[in-house]
């Protein structure tokens, strides 16, 4: 009895786990072929035994009367997906001597097999190729659409086969009738990203976007309806630096795992804006096959959460750990998958339920307790992780209307190209000190090296801590933002003005009773509530 070994891959989330398929045949005289499949296969794999026999008979790969034992290694790891059909059949054929030579020993096989022997594409071709490359395998054989994903990797030869007959010919003939696929060409240049110049006014919000793009910091914009918060967030991808090859492969792997393979290596950074009715699984991922959620689909791009307080609390709380770690681990009934989640988070909210608190002309009709309840939907730990919090005011009519031929508009903030140039220069400042990660990822020890505190900066932070009772996370966040502001200014050292700017970009969401009274008294149309307000100030 001969035992055959064939390499395969099982997709789990966005990653593929390398699987070794072991097959051994024991003959008996009962007149039938029994198949025993072990190694924690899922229901799809257990049903593949019937497809396996039909496809082998179609290609004249008889097994004979006996017991076919197939084991999936590692045995304690659950295996999912129909992509193991092809390696199961090849392992069975190899143990019966139908595959001469050992050409398949350095090859990974992937694909669903029909009862007629035809191959069908499966998800995760790029993830399987990465697993094969890490295991030092040289070849991958899969259906055309799946093999084309793996062809993006120059270290791996990807072969496309339409049916089982072509796979058998590839393994038995020399030279092989199959040729390695060429890497897919880069897509032609598409439309330019939305420009920041499309937004009129909003100098402070544009500045905060530039800081967010340069350092990777999380941004919260607070403003009335129609002030341009969504337009500003949609322009952030255009400010981000071009994605590196490693980042492009990461983005493509996520798309391929979700069956959204674009036909080439992704180049544009993603922009995801889920609705506030998104579920927990829709945001972080999950389901029977541990599919990625919006957080992973926005990996290396922008995740925009509009109407932040309207999201369900459990959905918002699940963002706390991924924002700091850049990944999220999902555990389900013995299965576990770690999904990438390194995003630029941008959130937007109204100042109150009606949206017009502090508006220069529109009166606010919200009672103080309803404003407090509205803002308390955002927990303190999550708010503490939002590095930048800025107000987005209502633009004036003069800012919104285009300038006439006899009038030249004087913009306060730099144009989009100037912001891109500053962000590029900030990258050069980081590279000059040997920093390879974004400022938002700097740890305490790294901050001491790249952003030591000047005595004046320390005194300013001490006064801010005594006034606002900053948490330890807030202090470190202010230091990271200060480092980014210094990079944008071309400064090697963090100065006191950078710390002061960082403090000004971190608005407190607390609203005082006197501020509410002044806001409502300024508008005669605002009707006071008959219900008495609760005592005390309004907390965030």
C-alpha positions as CSV (number, residue, x, y, z in Angstrom):
1,X,0.0,0.0,0.0
2,X,1.3,3.4,-1.0
3,X,0.5,6.7,0.6
4,X,0.3,9.8,-1.6
5,X,0.6,13.4,-0.4
6,X,-0.9,16.3,-2.3
7,X,-0.8,20.0,-1.1
8,X,-3.9,22.1,-1.0
9,X,-5.2,25.2,0.8
10,X,-8.3,26.0,2.9
11,X,-9.5,29.6,3.0
12,X,-10.2,31.0,6.5
13,X,-11.2,34.6,6.4
14,X,-8.7,36.4,4.2
15,X,-5.9,33.9,4.8
16,X,-5.3,30.4,3.4
17,X,-4.0,27.6,5.5
18,X,-1.8,25.0,3.8
19,X,-3.3,21.5,3.9
20,X,-1.6,18.2,3.1
21,X,-4.0,15.6,1.7
22,X,-2.9,12.0,2.5
23,X,-4.5,9.1,0.7
24,X,-4.1,5.3,1.1
25,X,-6.0,2.5,-0.6
26,X,-6.7,-0.9,0.9
27,X,-8.2,-3.5,-1.4
28,X,-10.9,-5.9,-0.4
29,X,-13.4,-8.2,-2.2
30,X,-16.7,-6.6,-1.2
31,X,-17.3,-5.3,-4.7
32,X,-17.6,-1.6,-3.9
33,X,-15.4,1.4,-3.1
34,X,-15.7,2.9,0.3
35,X,-14.2,6.3,1.1
36,X,-13.3,7.4,4.6
37,X,-12.6,11.2,4.9
38,X,-11.0,12.4,8.2
39,X,-9.4,15.6,9.4
40,X,-12.4,17.7,10.4
41,X,-13.9,18.3,7.0
42,X,-17.0,20.5,6.8
43,X,-20.3,19.4,5.2
44,X,-19.2,20.5,1.7
45,X,-16.1,18.4,1.9
46,X,-18.0,15.4,3.2
47,X,-20.4,15.6,0.2
48,X,-17.4,15.7,-2.2
49,X,-17.0,11.9,-2.0
50,X,-19.7,11.3,-4.5
51,X,-18.3,14.0,-6.9
52,X,-14.9,12.4,-6.4
53,X,-16.0,8.9,-7.6
54,X,-18.0,10.3,-10.6
55,X,-15.1,12.5,-11.8
56,X,-12.6,9.7,-11.5
57,X,-14.8,7.3,-13.5
58,X,-15.3,10.0,-16.1
59,X,-11.5,10.2,-16.6
60,X,-11.0,6.4,-16.4
61,X,-9.2,6.5,-13.1
62,X,-10.7,3.4,-11.5
63,X,-10.1,2.7,-7.9
64,X,-11.3,-0.9,-7.7
65,X,-12.9,-2.6,-4.8
66,X,-11.5,-1.5,-1.5
67,X,-11.3,1.2,1.2
68,X,-9.9,4.6,0.3
69,X,-8.7,6.5,3.4
70,X,-8.1,10.2,3.0
71,X,-6.8,12.3,5.8
72,X,-6.4,16.1,5.9
73,X,-3.4,17.4,7.8
74,X,-3.3,19.1,10.3
75,X,-6.1,16.9,11.6
76,X,-7.2,19.3,14.4
77,X,-7.8,22.3,12.1
78,X,-11.2,22.6,10.6
79,X,-11.3,22.6,6.8
80,X,-13.9,24.4,4.8
81,X,-14.7,25.0,1.1
82,X,-15.1,23.1,-2.1
83,X,-11.5,24.1,-3.2
84,X,-10.2,20.8,-1.9
85,X,-12.0,18.7,-4.6
86,X,-9.1,18.7,-7.0
87,X,-6.4,17.7,-4.5
88,X,-8.7,15.0,-3.1
89,X,-9.0,13.4,-6.5
90,X,-5.3,13.7,-7.3
91,X,-4.3,12.1,-4.0
92,X,-6.7,9.2,-4.6
93,X,-5.3,8.8,-8.2
94,X,-1.7,9.0,-7.0
95,X,-2.1,6.3,-4.3
96,X,-3.5,4.0,-7.0
97,X,-0.5,4.6,-9.3
98,X,-2.4,6.7,-12.0
99,X,0.1,9.6,-11.7
100,X,3.6,8.8,-12.7
101,X,6.6,10.7,-11.3
102,X,6.6,13.1,-8.4
103,X,5.9,16.4,-10.2
104,X,3.0,17.2,-7.9
105,X,5.1,17.2,-4.8
106,X,6.0,20.9,-5.1
107,X,2.6,22.0,-6.5
108,X,-0.5,23.3,-4.7
109,X,-3.8,22.3,-6.2
110,X,-7.0,24.2,-5.8
111,X,-10.5,24.0,-7.5
112,X,-14.0,22.6,-7.4
113,X,-14.5,19.5,-9.6
114,X,-17.9,18.7,-11.3
115,X,-19.1,15.1,-11.8
116,X,-17.9,15.4,-15.4
117,X,-14.4,16.4,-14.4
118,X,-14.7,20.1,-15.2
119,X,-13.0,22.6,-12.9
120,X,-14.9,25.5,-11.4
121,X,-13.3,28.6,-9.8
122,X,-13.2,29.1,-6.1
123,X,-12.5,32.0,-3.8
124,X,-9.1,32.9,-2.4
125,X,-6.7,32.1,-5.3
126,X,-4.3,34.9,-4.2
127,X,-4.5,33.8,-0.6
128,X,-3.6,30.2,-1.6
129,X,-0.8,31.5,-3.7
130,X,0.7,33.4,-0.7
131,X,0.4,30.2,1.4
132,X,2.2,28.2,-1.3
133,X,4.9,30.8,-1.6
134,X,5.5,30.9,2.1
135,X,5.8,27.1,2.1
136,X,8.4,27.3,-0.7
137,X,6.2,25.6,-3.2
138,X,6.9,26.4,-6.8
139,X,3.7,25.8,-8.8
140,X,-0.1,26.2,-8.4
141,X,-2.7,24.5,-10.6
142,X,-6.3,25.8,-10.5
143,X,-9.2,26.9,-12.7
144,X,-8.4,29.9,-14.9
145,X,-10.1,32.6,-12.8
146,X,-8.5,31.2,-9.6
147,X,-5.1,30.7,-11.2
148,X,-5.1,34.2,-12.5
149,X,-5.2,35.6,-9.0
150,X,-2.1,33.6,-8.0
151,X,-0.3,34.8,-11.2
152,X,0.1,38.1,-9.4
153,X,3.0,36.6,-7.4
154,X,6.2,36.6,-9.4
155,X,7.7,33.9,-7.1
156,X,5.1,31.3,-8.1
157,X,4.2,29.7,-11.4
158,X,0.4,29.5,-11.9
159,X,-1.1,27.0,-14.4
160,X,-4.8,27.3,-15.5
161,X,-6.7,24.1,-16.3
162,X,-10.3,23.8,-17.5
163,X,-10.9,20.2,-16.5
164,X,-9.3,17.2,-14.8
165,X,-8.0,15.8,-18.1
166,X,-5.7,18.9,-18.6
167,X,-4.4,18.5,-15.0
168,X,-3.6,14.9,-15.5
169,X,-1.8,15.7,-18.8
170,X,0.1,18.5,-17.0
171,X,1.4,16.0,-14.4
172,X,2.1,13.1,-16.8
173,X,3.5,14.6,-20.0
174,X,6.8,16.2,-20.6
175,X,6.7,18.9,-21.7
176,X,3.5,19.9,-20.1
177,X,0.6,21.2,-22.4
178,X,0.0,24.0,-19.9
179,X,2.1,27.1,-19.8
180,X,2.5,29.4,-16.8
181,X,0.2,32.4,-16.8
182,X,1.6,35.9,-17.2
183,X,1.0,38.4,-14.4
184,X,-2.1,40.5,-15.1
185,X,-1.2,43.9,-16.4
186,X,-1.9,47.0,-14.3
187,X,-5.3,48.6,-15.0
188,X,-5.3,51.7,-17.2
189,X,-5.4,55.0,-15.3
190,X,-9.0,55.6,-14.1
191,X,-10.7,58.8,-13.2
192,X,-8.9,61.0,-10.8
193,X,-9.9,60.8,-7.2
194,X,-12.3,63.4,-5.8
195,X,-10.4,66.6,-5.2
196,X,-10.4,68.4,-1.9
197,X,-10.8,71.6,-3.9
198,X,-14.4,70.6,-4.5
199,X,-15.2,71.6,-0.9
200,X,-15.7,75.3,-0.4
201,X,-14.3,76.8,2.7
202,X,-13.9,74.5,5.8
203,X,-10.2,75.4,6.3
204,X,-10.0,73.7,9.7
205,X,-11.6,70.4,8.5
206,X,-9.3,70.3,5.5
207,X,-6.3,70.8,7.8
208,X,-7.6,67.9,10.0
209,X,-7.9,65.7,6.9
210,X,-4.3,66.4,5.9
211,X,-3.2,65.4,9.5
212,X,-5.3,62.3,9.3
213,X,-3.8,61.3,5.9
214,X,-0.2,62.0,7.0
215,X,-0.2,60.2,10.3
216,X,-3.1,57.8,10.0
217,X,-5.0,59.4,12.9
218,X,-8.7,58.8,13.5
219,X,-11.0,61.8,12.8
220,X,-14.4,62.8,14.1
221,X,-16.2,65.7,12.4
222,X,-19.1,67.4,14.2
223,X,-21.4,69.8,12.3
224,X,-24.9,70.5,11.2
225,X,-26.6,68.8,8.2
226,X,-25.3,70.0,4.9
227,X,-22.0,71.4,6.1
228,X,-19.9,69.1,3.9
229,X,-18.8,66.3,6.3
230,X,-19.5,63.5,3.8
231,X,-17.9,65.4,1.0
232,X,-14.7,65.9,3.1
233,X,-14.5,62.3,4.0
234,X,-14.9,61.2,0.4
235,X,-11.9,63.3,-0.5
236,X,-9.5,61.6,2.0
237,X,-8.4,58.8,-0.4
238,X,-7.1,61.4,-2.8
239,X,-4.8,62.7,-0.1
240,X,-3.4,59.4,0.9
241,X,0.0,58.4,-0.5
242,X,0.0,55.7,-3.3
243,X,-0.2,52.2,-2.0
244,X,3.0,50.1,-2.0
245,X,3.1,46.7,-3.7
246,X,2.7,44.9,-0.3
247,X,-0.3,47.1,0.5
248,X,-1.8,46.4,-3.0
249,X,-1.4,42.7,-2.5
250,X,-3.1,42.9,0.9
251,X,-6.0,44.9,-0.6
252,X,-6.3,42.4,-3.5
253,X,-6.3,39.4,-1.2
254,X,-9.2,40.8,0.8
255,X,-11.2,41.4,-2.4
256,X,-10.4,37.9,-3.8
257,X,-11.5,36.3,-0.5
258,X,-14.8,38.1,-0.8
259,X,-15.2,36.9,-4.4
260,X,-14.6,40.5,-5.6
261,X,-11.5,39.8,-7.6
262,X,-11.0,42.9,-9.9
263,X,-9.0,41.1,-12.5
264,X,-5.7,42.7,-11.5
265,X,-3.7,43.8,-8.5
266,X,-5.8,46.5,-6.8
267,X,-4.3,50.0,-7.0
268,X,-6.9,52.4,-5.6
269,X,-7.3,52.5,-1.9
270,X,-10.8,51.4,-0.8
271,X,-13.4,53.8,0.6
272,X,-16.2,52.1,2.6
273,X,-19.2,53.9,4.0
274,X,-21.5,51.4,5.7
275,X,-25.0,52.5,6.7
276,X,-25.7,53.0,10.4
277,X,-28.0,50.0,10.3
278,X,-25.0,47.6,9.6
279,X,-25.0,44.6,11.9
280,X,-22.1,43.3,14.0
281,X,-21.1,40.6,11.5
282,X,-21.5,43.1,8.7
283,X,-19.0,45.5,10.3
284,X,-16.3,43.1,11.7
285,X,-17.0,39.9,9.7
286,X,-18.3,36.5,10.6
287,X,-20.9,34.0,9.3
288,X,-20.4,30.3,8.6
289,X,-17.3,30.9,6.5
290,X,-15.9,33.8,8.5
291,X,-16.3,36.3,5.7
292,X,-14.6,39.7,6.1
293,X,-16.8,42.7,7.1
294,X,-16.6,46.4,6.3
295,X,-13.7,46.9,8.6
296,X,-11.6,44.5,6.6
297,X,-12.9,45.6,3.2
298,X,-11.5,49.1,4.1
299,X,-8.1,47.7,4.9
300,X,-5.4,50.1,3.9
301,X,-8.1,52.6,2.9
302,X,-10.8,54.7,4.5
303,X,-13.7,53.6,6.7
304,X,-16.3,56.4,6.9
305,X,-19.0,56.1,9.6
306,X,-21.6,58.8,9.0
307,X,-24.2,59.5,11.7
308,X,-21.9,57.9,14.3
309,X,-24.3,58.0,17.3
310,X,-26.9,56.2,15.2
311,X,-24.8,53.0,15.0
312,X,-25.7,50.3,17.4
313,X,-23.6,50.3,20.5
314,X,-22.2,46.8,20.1
315,X,-21.1,47.6,16.6
316,X,-19.2,50.7,17.7
317,X,-17.6,49.0,20.7
318,X,-16.2,46.2,18.4
319,X,-14.0,48.9,16.7
320,X,-12.0,49.7,19.8
321,X,-9.4,46.9,19.7
322,X,-9.0,46.8,15.8
323,X,-8.3,50.5,15.7
324,X,-5.2,50.0,17.9
325,X,-4.0,46.6,16.7
326,X,-4.8,46.9,13.0
327,X,-6.4,43.5,12.9
328,X,-9.4,41.6,14.4
329,X,-9.6,38.0,15.5
330,X,-13.0,36.2,15.1
331,X,-13.6,33.0,17.0
332,X,-16.5,30.8,16.1
333,X,-17.1,27.2,17.5
334,X,-13.6,25.9,17.2
335,X,-12.6,28.1,14.3
336,X,-10.6,31.2,14.4
337,X,-9.6,33.8,11.8
338,X,-7.5,36.9,12.1
339,X,-8.6,39.6,9.6
340,X,-6.6,42.7,8.6
341,X,-8.2,46.0,9.7
342,X,-5.6,48.8,9.3
343,X,-7.9,51.7,8.3
344,X,-8.1,55.4,8.3
345,X,-11.2,55.9,10.4
346,X,-13.3,59.0,9.7
347,X,-16.6,59.6,11.5
348,X,-19.2,62.3,11.4
349,X,-22.1,63.3,13.6
350,X,-24.5,66.1,14.3
351,X,-24.1,68.3,17.4
352,X,-27.6,67.2,18.6
353,X,-30.5,65.0,17.5
354,X,-32.0,67.8,15.3
355,X,-28.6,68.8,14.1
356,X,-28.8,72.5,14.6
357,X,-27.2,73.1,18.0
358,X,-25.1,76.2,17.6
359,X,-26.3,77.0,14.1
360,X,-26.1,80.7,13.3
361,X,-29.7,80.9,11.8
362,X,-31.5,77.6,12.4
363,X,-32.8,77.2,16.0
364,X,-32.2,74.0,18.0
365,X,-35.3,72.4,19.5
366,X,-33.7,69.7,21.5
367,X,-34.0,69.4,25.2
368,X,-30.7,69.2,27.1
369,X,-31.3,65.7,28.4
370,X,-31.9,64.5,24.8
371,X,-28.6,66.1,23.7
372,X,-26.9,64.3,26.6
373,X,-28.5,61.0,25.7
374,X,-27.6,61.5,22.0
375,X,-23.9,62.1,22.7
376,X,-23.7,59.3,25.3
377,X,-24.3,56.8,22.6
378,X,-20.6,57.2,21.9
379,X,-18.8,55.6,24.8
380,X,-15.8,57.2,26.5
381,X,-13.3,54.5,25.5
382,X,-14.2,54.8,21.8
383,X,-14.2,58.6,22.0
384,X,-10.8,58.4,23.6
385,X,-9.4,56.6,20.5
386,X,-10.5,59.4,18.1
387,X,-7.4,61.5,17.9
388,X,-8.9,64.5,16.0
389,X,-12.3,66.0,16.8
390,X,-13.1,69.2,14.9
391,X,-16.2,71.3,14.3
392,X,-17.4,71.7,10.7
393,X,-19.4,74.9,10.5
394,X,-22.0,76.0,8.0
395,X,-20.3,77.6,5.0
396,X,-21.5,81.1,4.0
397,X,-23.3,81.8,0.8
398,X,-20.2,83.7,-0.5
399,X,-18.1,80.5,0.0
400,X,-20.6,78.3,-1.7
401,X,-21.3,80.3,-4.8
402,X,-18.6,80.3,-7.6
403,X,-16.6,83.4,-8.0
404,X,-17.7,85.7,-10.8
405,X,-15.4,86.8,-13.6
406,X,-14.7,90.2,-11.9
407,X,-14.2,88.6,-8.4
408,X,-11.3,86.5,-7.3
409,X,-12.0,84.1,-4.4
410,X,-9.4,84.2,-1.7
411,X,-9.2,80.7,-0.2
412,X,-7.8,80.6,3.3
413,X,-6.5,77.0,3.2
414,X,-4.0,75.6,0.7
415,X,-5.3,73.8,-2.4
416,X,-5.3,70.0,-2.7
417,X,-2.0,69.8,-4.6
418,X,-0.3,71.8,-1.8
419,X,-1.7,69.5,0.8
420,X,-0.4,66.5,-1.2
421,X,3.0,68.1,-1.4
422,X,3.1,68.7,2.3
423,X,2.0,65.1,3.0
424,X,4.8,63.9,0.7
425,X,7.3,66.0,2.5
426,X,6.2,64.7,5.8
427,X,6.9,61.2,4.5
428,X,10.4,62.3,3.8
429,X,10.8,63.6,7.3
430,X,9.7,60.3,8.7
431,X,12.0,58.4,6.3
432,X,15.0,60.5,7.3
433,X,14.7,59.4,10.9
434,X,14.3,55.7,9.8
435,X,10.6,55.4,10.7
436,X,8.7,52.8,8.7
437,X,5.3,52.9,10.4
438,X,2.7,55.6,10.6
439,X,2.7,58.0,13.5
440,X,-0.6,56.6,14.8
441,X,1.2,53.2,15.3
442,X,4.0,54.6,17.5
443,X,4.3,53.0,20.9
444,X,5.4,54.7,24.1
445,X,9.1,53.7,23.7
446,X,9.1,54.8,20.1
447,X,7.5,58.1,21.0
448,X,10.3,58.8,23.4
449,X,12.8,58.4,20.5
450,X,11.0,60.3,17.8
451,X,9.0,62.8,19.8
452,X,10.8,63.7,23.1
453,X,9.0,66.4,25.1
454,X,10.5,69.8,25.3
455,X,10.1,71.4,28.9
456,X,7.7,73.9,27.4
457,X,5.7,71.1,25.8
458,X,5.6,69.2,29.1
459,X,4.2,72.2,31.0
460,X,1.5,72.7,28.3
461,X,0.5,69.1,28.6
462,X,0.4,69.3,32.4
463,X,-1.9,72.3,32.2
464,X,-4.2,70.5,29.7
465,X,-4.2,67.4,31.9
466,X,-5.2,69.4,35.0
467,X,-8.0,71.1,33.1
468,X,-9.4,68.2,31.1
469,X,-8.3,65.2,33.1
470,X,-6.7,63.5,30.1
471,X,-6.3,59.7,30.2
472,X,-3.0,58.1,29.5
473,X,-4.2,57.1,26.0
474,X,-5.2,60.7,25.3
475,X,-1.7,62.0,26.3
476,X,0.0,59.5,24.0
477,X,-2.5,60.4,21.2
478,X,-1.7,64.1,21.6
479,X,2.0,63.3,21.3
480,X,1.5,61.3,18.1
481,X,-0.6,64.1,16.6
482,X,2.0,66.6,17.6
483,X,4.7,64.5,15.8
484,X,2.6,64.5,12.7
485,X,2.1,68.3,12.9
486,X,5.8,68.7,13.2
487,X,6.3,66.4,10.1
488,X,3.9,68.5,8.1
489,X,5.8,71.6,9.1
490,X,9.1,70.1,8.2
491,X,10.4,70.2,11.8
492,X,12.7,67.6,13.2
493,X,11.6,68.4,16.8
494,X,8.2,68.6,18.4
495,X,7.7,72.2,19.5
496,X,5.2,73.8,21.9
497,X,3.1,75.2,18.9
498,X,2.7,71.7,17.6
499,X,1.3,70.5,21.0
500,X,-1.0,73.5,21.1
501,X,-2.3,72.7,17.6
502,X,-2.9,69.1,18.7
503,X,-4.9,70.3,21.7
504,X,-7.0,72.6,19.5
505,X,-7.8,69.7,17.2
506,X,-9.2,67.6,20.0
507,X,-12.6,69.2,20.8
508,X,-14.4,68.2,24.0
509,X,-17.9,66.9,23.3
510,X,-19.2,68.1,26.7
511,X,-21.9,70.7,26.4
512,X,-22.6,73.1,29.3
513,X,-26.0,74.2,30.4
514,X,-25.1,77.9,29.9
515,X,-24.1,77.2,26.3
516,X,-27.4,75.5,25.6
517,X,-29.3,78.4,27.2
518,X,-27.4,81.0,25.1
519,X,-28.1,78.9,21.9
520,X,-31.8,78.6,22.5
521,X,-32.3,82.2,23.6
522,X,-30.7,83.5,20.4
523,X,-33.6,82.0,18.4
524,X,-37.1,83.3,19.4
525,X,-38.7,80.4,17.5
526,X,-37.1,77.8,19.7
527,X,-39.8,76.4,22.0
528,X,-38.7,75.4,25.5
529,X,-39.6,72.0,26.7
530,X,-42.2,71.6,29.4
531,X,-40.3,68.8,31.0
532,X,-37.7,69.9,33.5
533,X,-34.0,69.4,32.6
534,X,-32.0,67.1,34.8
535,X,-29.5,68.9,37.1
536,X,-25.8,69.1,36.4
537,X,-23.7,69.6,33.4
538,X,-23.9,67.6,30.2
539,X,-21.2,65.0,29.8
540,X,-19.8,63.4,26.6
